[in-house]
Amino acid sequence: MPFAPPVHRPPGARGAPAENRPSPLERGYDWTWRTKVAPRILARDPICAVPGCHRPSAHVDHKLPRSRGGSDDDDNLHGPCAPHNSQKADRDWPTFLAWLRKQPSR
């Protein structure tokens, strides 16, 4: 497979890194998160949490984002696939599912 150069997006564009966004470590995703919490949630939720999606879980995500007061408790964590995790962004889980239902099917 040929090497693909990184995609550079202007600041503020969807998918562009936030210039002032703290690192994962600064946001609380430390060794415990990477070695204990994430593997436990991915083992519990091996398939994407979105109804009807059958892709494997690739990320651990908060149903209610930490930025909106969500916790790291297991009942607030789930395993979406990569595309659904990217689409969810900073929405809470019910808002994301409502938004997803309104999208035209492909």
N, C-alpha and C positions, 0 to 999 in steps of 0.2 A: 504494500500500500504506500503510495507516495506521501511525502511529508506535506502537511497542510500548514501554512503559516498562520499565526494567531490572528483572530479577527479583532480589529481595532474599532471600537465604537466611540462616538463623541460622548463626553460626560453628559449624563442625564438620559441617554438613550436606553431603551429597554435592554437589559442584559449587560449594560456597562457597569463596571465596578464603581461604587461610590467612592469619591476621592477621600472623604473624611470618615468612612466607615471603619470602625475598630476591627482589629484582627479577630479571628475566631477565639483565640485564647483570651483576648480582652473582653469578648462578649460572653465568656463563661463556658466555652466548649473546651475543657481541659482534658488531661489524660484520663480521668474517670469517665468523662462523656464518651471519648473515642474507644476506650477499651472495655467498658462495662455497660453503660447505658445503651449506646447505639447497637452493639451486638445483641443485647437482650431483646430490644424492640424489634429488630429485623428477624430474629428467630421466632418471636411471637407472631409477627405479621409478615410472612414470607411473600405474600401477594399484595399488590397495590390495594390501598384502602378505599379507592374510588369504586363505587358499585358498577359492576359490568366490566371493569378493567381486569385483565388477566396477566398483566406484565409483573415481573418480580419487583418487590420493593427494593429501592436503591438508596433511599435516604430515610432519616428519621426526622419527622416534622412535628411541630406543635399544632394541635387543633386550634387552640387559642394562642396566638403568637406571644412570645415573651414581651415584645414591645407593647402589647395591649394588656399586660397583666397575667399572662398565662404562666403556668409553673412547669417544672421539669418532672412532675409526677407521671408515672406510667399511664394513668388514665387520660392525660392530656397529650400523650405522644402516640404517633402511629407511623406506619411505613408506606408512603406513596412511591410510585415509580418516578423516575427522573422527569418525564414530561409533565406529569401532574404536579409534582413538587414545584417545578418552575412556574407553572401557570398559577398555582395557588398564591405565591408571593407572600404578601403580608395580610391576606384576608383570613378571617376566622373560618373554621370548617363549614358551618351551615351557609355562610355567605358564598363561599367558594362553590359548594355543591349547587346552590341556586343559580349562580352565574354559569356554571358548567352546563346545566340543563337548558339554558337559554341559547347556548351556542349551536349553530347549525351542525348537524352530523356530517361526518366526512365519509 
